Amino acid sequence: MKKLSIAVVLSMICYVGNAQTLEKMQWFNEPEKWRIEKNTLIMNVTPQSDYWRISHYGFTVDDAPFYYTTYGGEFEAKVKLTGAYKARFDQMGLMIRTDHENYIKTGVEFVDGKFNISTVVTHHVSDWSVITLDTVPAFIWIKVVRRIDALEIFYSFDDKKYILSRNAPLQDNHPVMVGLMAASPDGNGFEAKFEHFKVTHLPDERRLNWLKQNK
């Protein structure tokens, strides 16, 4: 029995040691300079880079830094954002991506001297929505919740009270890349810091409903 208990403890230690960390994630469009310190990602954002498809501007770009992991089910993801924004359209946040024609990016975007909660939803073509902030916070928390065929998007100034900013469609039952994105489409880059990134698995809502109905 004692040997069994030791084995259980050791297996738990190994499981914790193998938990998801920033070091285990991977790059799409790796920037020239970046580092990880105490589970915080700090990157120098690639100049003249962005994610956008077709609408309004007539061009498609898919070349900004994105540091991601992959999830197949329902989840909650959140991160604390701090950026040294400089130029128009400097931005950073979370991105949820199926492929080059289907992705959602959301976070903070600096536009004409204003800080905005910004979301771009792309399903073949991109759209853009913003909420302009009255004050300039030192940092912003962004949270997304994937449920069935939609993504709920929230922001917070303290990681306690979250405000819903958008509900957007997202293909269900399909693996997606989830991670940290920053872009500087009109500028020469800036330093972006991502802290406390966490993805939490959520039980599938339809399966839970089925279980309740079939006890």
C-alpha positions in Angstrom: 0.0 0.0 0.0 2.8 2.3 0.9 4.5 1.6 -2.4 1.3 2.3 -4.2 0.9 5.6 -2.5 4.4 6.7 -3.4 3.8 5.7 -7.0 0.6 7.8 -7.1 2.5 10.8 -5.7 5.3 10.4 -8.2 2.8 10.2 -11.1 1.1 13.4 -9.9 4.4 15.2 -9.8 5.2 14.1 -13.3 1.8 15.3 -14.5 2.3 18.7 -12.9 5.8 18.9 -14.4 4.3 18.1 -17.9 1.6 20.7 -17.6 1.2 23.2 -20.5 3.7 26.1 -20.3 4.8 28.8 -22.6 8.0 26.9 -23.4 5.9 24.1 -25.0 4.0 26.4 -27.4 5.1 27.2 -31.0 5.5 30.1 -33.3 3.7 31.1 -36.5 5.7 34.0 -37.9 8.4 34.0 -35.2 9.7 37.6 -34.4 13.4 38.3 -34.5 13.6 39.1 -30.7 11.6 37.5 -28.0 12.1 35.9 -24.6 10.2 34.1 -21.8 10.8 35.1 -18.2 8.8 33.5 -15.3 6.1 32.3 -17.7 5.8 35.7 -19.3 6.3 36.2 -23.0 8.0 39.4 -24.1 8.4 40.1 -27.8 9.6 42.8 -30.1 6.7 42.9 -32.6 7.7 42.5 -36.2 7.4 45.9 -38.1 4.8 46.2 -40.9 3.0 43.0 -39.9 -0.7 42.2 -39.5 -3.6 39.8 -40.0 -6.4 40.9 -42.3 -8.3 39.5 -45.3 -9.7 41.5 -48.2 -12.6 43.6 -47.0 -12.5 47.5 -47.0 -8.8 47.7 -47.7 -8.6 45.2 -50.6 -5.5 43.3 -49.4 -4.7 40.2 -47.4 -1.8 39.9 -44.9 -1.0 36.9 -42.6 2.5 37.7 -41.3 2.3 39.0 -37.7 3.8 37.0 -34.7 1.5 34.4 -33.2 2.6 32.1 -30.3 0.1 29.3 -29.9 -1.0 25.9 -28.7 -3.9 23.8 -30.0 -7.2 22.8 -28.4 -10.0 20.7 -29.9 -12.9 21.3 -27.6 -14.5 24.0 -25.5 -12.2 26.2 -23.3 -11.6 29.5 -21.6 -8.4 31.5 -22.4 -7.2 34.7 -20.8 -4.1 36.9 -20.6 -2.8 40.1 -19.1 -1.6 42.6 -21.8 1.0 45.4 -21.4 2.3 47.1 -24.5 4.6 50.0 -25.4 2.3 51.1 -28.2 3.8 53.7 -30.5 2.2 53.8 -34.0 -1.3 53.7 -35.4 -2.8 50.2 -35.3 -0.2 48.8 -32.9 -2.0 45.9 -31.3 -1.7 42.8 -29.1 -4.0 40.2 -27.7 -5.4 36.7 -28.1 -6.0 34.9 -31.4 -8.1 31.9 -32.1 -7.3 30.5 -35.5 -8.6 27.6 -37.6 -6.7 28.5 -40.7 -5.6 31.5 -42.9 -9.3 32.2 -43.8 -10.9 31.7 -40.4 -9.6 33.4 -37.2 -10.5 35.8 -34.5 -8.1 38.3 -32.9 -9.0 40.4 -29.9 -7.1 42.7 -27.5 -5.8 46.3 -27.3 -5.3 48.4 -30.4 -3.8 51.9 -30.5 -5.6 54.1 -33.1 -5.2 57.8 -33.6 -4.0 58.4 -30.0 -6.8 56.3 -28.5 -6.7 52.9 -26.7 -9.4 50.5 -28.0 -10.7 47.1 -27.2 -10.4 45.7 -30.7 -11.7 42.6 -32.3 -11.3 41.3 -35.9 -13.5 38.4 -36.9 -12.4 36.7 -40.2 -14.4 34.1 -42.0 -13.0 34.5 -45.5 -13.2 38.3 -45.2 -12.4 40.4 -42.1 -14.5 42.7 -40.1 -13.4 45.1 -37.3 -15.1 46.4 -34.2 -13.7 48.6 -31.4 -14.7 49.9 -28.0 -12.7 53.2 -27.3 -11.5 53.5 -23.7 -11.9 56.8 -21.9 -8.7 56.3 -19.8 -5.4 54.7 -20.5 -4.9 51.7 -18.2 -1.5 50.4 -17.4 -2.7 47.0 -18.6 -5.7 45.1 -19.8 -7.0 41.5 -19.2 -8.6 39.8 -22.2 -10.7 36.6 -21.9 -12.4 34.4 -24.5 -14.8 31.5 -23.9 -15.4 29.0 -26.6 -18.9 27.4 -26.3 -20.4 25.2 -29.0 -20.3 27.4 -32.2 -19.4 30.8 -30.8 -16.7 32.7 -29.0 -17.5 35.1 -26.2 -15.0 37.9 -25.8 -14.5 39.9 -22.5 -12.1 42.5 -21.1 -11.2 43.5 -17.6 -9.0 46.1 -15.7 -8.5 43.9 -12.7 -9.1 40.2 -13.6 -12.2 40.2 -11.5 -15.0 42.1 -13.2 -15.1 41.1 -16.9 -17.2 43.1 -19.5 -18.6 41.4 -22.6 -17.4 43.1 -25.7 -18.5 40.7 -28.5 -20.0 37.3 -29.3 -18.7 35.9 -32.6 -19.3 32.7 -34.6 -16.6 30.1 -34.6 -16.9 26.6 -36.2 -17.6 24.0 -33.6 -16.1 20.5 -33.3 -12.9 21.6 -35.0 -9.4 22.1 -33.5 -8.2 25.6 -33.2 -4.9 27.3 -32.5 -5.1 29.5 -29.3 -2.4 31.9 -28.3 -0.7 35.3 -28.2 -0.7 37.7 -31.1 0.8 41.1 -31.7 1.0 43.3 -34.9 2.4 46.6 -36.0 0.9 47.2 -39.5 1.7 50.9 -39.7 4.8 51.1 -37.5 8.2 49.8 -36.7 7.2 47.4 -34.0 7.0 47.8 -30.2 7.5 45.7 -27.0 4.5 43.5 -26.1 4.3 41.7 -22.8 1.9 38.8 -22.2 1.5 37.6 -18.5 -0.5 34.9 -16.9 -1.6 33.2 -20.1 -3.9 30.4 -19.2 -6.2 28.0 -21.1 -8.8 26.1 -19.1 -10.7 23.1 -20.6 -14.5 23.3 -20.3 -16.6 20.2 -20.5 -18.6 20.0 -23.8 -21.9 21.7 -23.2 -24.0 19.5 -25.5 -22.6 16.4 -23.9 -23.4 17.7 -20.4 -27.0 18.4 -21.5 -27.2 14.9 -23.0 -26.0 13.4 -19.7 -28.6 15.4 -17.7 -31.4 14.1 -20.0 -30.2 10.5 -19.9 -29.4 9.8 -16.2 
